[in-house]
C-alpha cells in the first residue's frame, strides 16, 4: 500500500510536536499535566476579493487548491446601499482545517511557502488570544497555484489564521515558534 508523501510528512510533524515540542512546552509553560500543553487546534483560510463573481470564484478555486477542501461560501446577510451590497450577495470563501489536514497544511506552508517570501521577516501579527494571523497579497508564495496564476488575477489575497488550544499570547508564541519564524519582541 502506497502512502501519500504529504501524509507521511504530516505524521512526522505531528510526531515532532508530540515528542519534542510538547516536552519543551511542558517545562517552558509550567504545565501541570501533559494534557494541558497547547497544540495547534485549527487554521482558517479566507479570501474576500470583492467585486465581481468570477473573482470570488477564482478565490474559491485557489483556496481549494491550497487546502484540498471544498470552501464554504460567505454571503451578505442584509443589503447595505452605501457599500453597494445586496442581500445574499456572494462575498468570499473560507476553509477551516483540523486534524491531519491541518498538519499537512502547516508542513507545506512552513517548508514550501514561507521560504518563497521576497522579504523574509519574522512573523509578528498576534491578537490578545494567541491567534497568529497573516495576509498574503501575493499568491506567488504558494507553489500549488503555479499552473493557474494567470487565471486568478482577480483574487486580492488570502488571510491565514493559525489557532491553538491556549488563550494566552505568550504561550501561543512559544508553541508557534517551534514551527514558524516568530518575532517575540
Secondary structure, 3 states (H helix, E strand, C coil): CCCCHHHHHHHHHHHHHHHHHHHHHHHHCCCCCHHHCCCEEEEEEEECCCCCHHHHHHHHHHHHHHHCCCCEEEECCCCEHHHCECCCCEEEEEEEECHHHHHHHHHHHHHHHHHHCCCCCCECCECCCCCEEEEECCHHHCHHHHHHHHHCCCCCCEEEEEEECCCCHHHHHHHHCCCCCECCC
